[in-house]
Amino acid sequence: MPEDEQKRSYEELEREVARYRAAYEVMRALGGTLDLDELLDLIITRITEVMEADRSSLFLIDWESEELWSKVAQGVRFMEIRFPMDLGLAGAVATSGEILNIPDAYNDQRFNQDFDRQTGYRTKSVLCVPMTNKEGERIGVIQVLNKKSDDAFDDEDEELLSALAGQAAVAVENSRLYEDQKKSFISFVETLSTAMDARDPITAGHSSRVTLYSLAIGEVLGYSEKQLEVLNAAALLHDIGKIGVPEVILFKDGQLNDEEYKIIQTHALHSLNILEKIHFVRGQKDIPMMSATHHERLDGSGYPLGLIGDDIPEAGRVIAVSDIFDAITSRRHYRDRMEFIKVLRILDEESRKNQIQPEFVSAFKNLSLDRIVKILEEDNTELVPGEDMELFAAVTLGEFQQLIENEEGDLSADERDLVERFKCAYDRCHDGSRTDGN
Ligand SMILES: [Fe+2]
């Protein structure tokens, strides 16, 4: 073999090895995430590189509506696009299951020029392959556009993209399975929690409000999505143990005696015992302890276990702040909401007395007033004027506390106005349900 020919074939071989190594990397990376958006994005980015294409798209088939949909057409990332399954080259592949390798899209009648027209892109070569799952069902289509080096994609490209599409299909199916499991888990948790809340009309909505406050604190603390998911479940289930408390005591109208109070307190241990019987997946195993420790106090004076400081799971300490806030801001049939300034002073006092975590109280006070109003009213804020909500959005709870602590002092007219508007929203003066003397 002449030397230059030998060199060429060696270079080709090297290129091939590099491509297959890159393809192997793609396959490995696909196992790294179960988040569907992230996964689709990853598939597209990596496949574009490996296929030496200019851009790629992945369309999933919605067999029910007979549509193709995508969230990650590059350039318009994370926008959902939907179109009928029989449209364009991707549609043709989705319908037939055959690979399409077109050197010049504009010479093919099936090519839908709308996307190019809308985006100003100019498609030339297209390689489009079906994604088939392990059961042999078509679940989507991967399309790569405009091969960079040559005019068209070749047989090897077809082979490589088909192999990658097969791996992508497995990864997408796993991710969907995981999403489904997650959904069914959270709907199970929500159902339990709603059933619990519905049992006691006096504290109706308590678990869901405590959950919303806790998640808001978690966001301020910079929790990841996973941490928020776990916190969500732990907070929704925190009072599940009340199932084990007799109704005569739970719903007693008036002061509880010592013995009754002790029985009420058993709900935290009941929460632990009940939740420990549920099989939680990896990463969620601490939920029973997180839920059951919402009455623990930093100095060890809480219950059920009398844990001290960091021995109390962090989520338990976050839920404790939310639980106290909701208990004193919710209405009972025998009393209205506690005056707001007193509520904030109680949180400060509890934090000063080493009962609840000062950092979490600070995080809570970082929330904007509109967020607090929305949770207090469980999103039924139609009666609060929109302009009031806009004003509330610009002020944090901590800033507002400074204003009301200083109410007798020199507030500007705007500040005084804000205080009045919030008081009105808090006391529900708009719906006429405000009781005299509050
Ligand atoms: Fe509780």
Boltz pocket constraint, residues with backbone or C-beta under 6 A from the ligand:
constraints:
  - pocket:
      binder: B
      contacts: [[A, 238], [A, 239], [A, 267], [A, 294], [A, 295]]
      max_distance: 6.0
